[in-house]
Amino acid sequence: MEGGPGQQVGQPRNQGPVDLIGGPFAVIESDPGVFTSLVRGLGVMGVEFIEVYGIEPWAMDHLEPYGLVLCFLWRKDSHRPADFDDPAAEKLSDDSCATHAILNVLLNCPGIDVGPELEAFKLETEEMSPLMRGLSVTNIPLLRETHNALARPADKRAAMSSLAINTFNAQKKKQKEEAESSRPRPTKRQKVEEKATKKGKEKAKGSPSAEDSEEGFHFIGYIPAHGKVWELDGFKSGPLEVGELPCSSTSQDLNLPERKKAMKMERYGGSGEDGGDIRFNLLALVDDGYIKASDQYLYLKQEKDCLEKHMPHGWDSQVDRSLLASAAADGPLSGLELLKHRDFAARRMKRDMEIMQMQKEELAPAWEACVRSLMSATVAVEDEIAKGSSANTDHIKRTFDYEPFLSRFISHLHSEGLLRPLLDLDENGKKQKATGTGKKG
């Protein structure tokens, strides 16, 4: 049988070995472009993440978010996975919390088409406990690879280094426990002396407290469901109810008077004036802006054509002449792939029927209003294209590994004898003394 030594029985040729263990999750940025790329990499279409700067009605009502993801500087509390009854909870990856928060929102919103991969995952894990479901997330290659594809190379190396250190420390701890188990048990007095000696060493080193040492950024999700708002935290054993929705609200409404307190912004963040930490941000999962803008553009373009068909002869003399040039131009969007919502045809048919029933004197004003709206829709599509191009550029810059270039560049500087002068070092590598030539007056 042909094939390399790593090829397994029944495995297709030219395919690498199947990863049955899994690797670490790298840290990713809390950025709307990163999160949008993550959900699209998982096969979810029609939605995107945007950053919101307030949770007041003026900042949220027009967005109609499916859910929210809050990133904040987490500090030690009583809900660490190590505190759960199941010791396997300690194997959950802290750095995968961004993916967990996104999945918590996606898989609990019925109005989102999550794609075949996540739909199959949802069906396979719906009978599992929250702990086992979390372990399943961290052991699916698609989720881990998509997550890590958005991380910086330095963060990937840091994740591998952390994994190696943790493995080494675990092995060292195991060996220490085995060595201690073979020793005779110490007396009570020896235990007190060892404890006092250990405490004195920690105090002399100035070791940080447990609360200060266990600190890092964490992601949690919020969704509306069953008339209430729920907090979904991967560090907790289940969803937490944080408030009730108003009776008049829709399933996509997260506008609660008490939500600021419920969403931990006062506990973990603040304005900074009261000593609170401002290192947090809030992302909202909303309908894809490009689809909305292109759908509106196509809708108005067809409405303009329909109005022109029903206009009387010589109608161009009855409308604002400044709009005729804009209406006649094909625009900068010709040739682009523009998307529509599912109900596009039904909405167009309804609007066409309304146009057919209009009086002749109503057609010209309707055409002018349509052309003005079409110009605004064109700008909206162009803005979305520019936003996508900027996000792609940021992604390339973020994931490109600059370290080999910098390492080679510095090596060449050193070999050419140019590095030490730049660092103000002499031939022996010592700092040169500044020699001033100016004279005091």
Protein Blocks (a to p, Z undefined) as FASTA:
>chain_A
ZZdfkbcehiaehiacddfkbpadddddddfklmmmmmmmnopahiacdddfbfbfklmm
mnopabdcddddddddfkbfklpmblklmmpcfklmmmmmmmmmmmmcmkbcebjklmmm
mmmmmmpcfklmmmmmmmgfklmmmmmmmpcfklmmmmmmmmmmmmmmmmmmmmmmmmmm
mpccddfklmmmmmmmmmmmmmmnopacfklmmgcddddddddeehiacdddfkbgbdcd
fbdcdfkbcfkbcbdfklmmmnommmmgcehlnopafbbcdddddddfklmmmmmmmmmm
mmmmmmmmmpcehklmmpcfklmmmmmpgbjmgoiacdddfklmmmmmmmmmmmmmpcfk
lmmmmmmmmmmmmmmmmmmmmmmmmmmmmmmmmmmmmmpcfklmmmmmmmmmmmnopmmm
mnopafkopacddddfbdcZZ
